[in-house]
Amino acid sequence: MKRGWKEAAGRLRAWLIAQEKRLVLWANKRHLDRGLKKLLGVWLRTITHAGGAVFTLAASLAAALFAPAPWSAAGWQSLTAVTVSHVPVYIVKRKFRRLRPYQALKEIVTGTKKPLTDPSFPSGHTTAIFAFVIPFLAADARLLPLLLPAGLIVMASVGWSRIYLGLHYPSDVVAGALIGTVTALVVTSVGWMPV
């Protein structure tokens, strides 16, 4: 009985890995109309940098120092969430050491001159954008109906861009989104701000 469960789990794992590779290859091939493909490519190659450390940390600090309340508090919370969220990312990346799709699959085209070479799992860019955006969404409940669609578009675009560019698998992005979300929710629920 125990052996049957192990075999079933092994088959399920192999199937999930195959589906994930298929999705990465599909996203990377960019099966779209030429004009739409070009527009989407420009958007995704640009928005992907919004999940980078330079943007998320600098924008959080700028809001914390110069924005009026409640945005200054959101800036401090965002800065904290982005910083803290990268501790588990660092630890997990060192433990799993998963190759990035462009390193493991010869068909992948990165579209970038200097692709990252650190481990793929989880996505640090996705972690950062979720940790960055969520405190701003929580800053003023009255504005949530306006801010939530924009926030979701930005967060989803950064996550998808990582797959589209062949830098991450979907599970890398999902794990990063979870780490960033949980960290941001903990930080905003505590309401941490510097003295």
Order of alpha helices (4+ residues) and beta strands (2+ residues): alpha-alpha-alpha-alpha-alpha-alpha-alpha-alpha
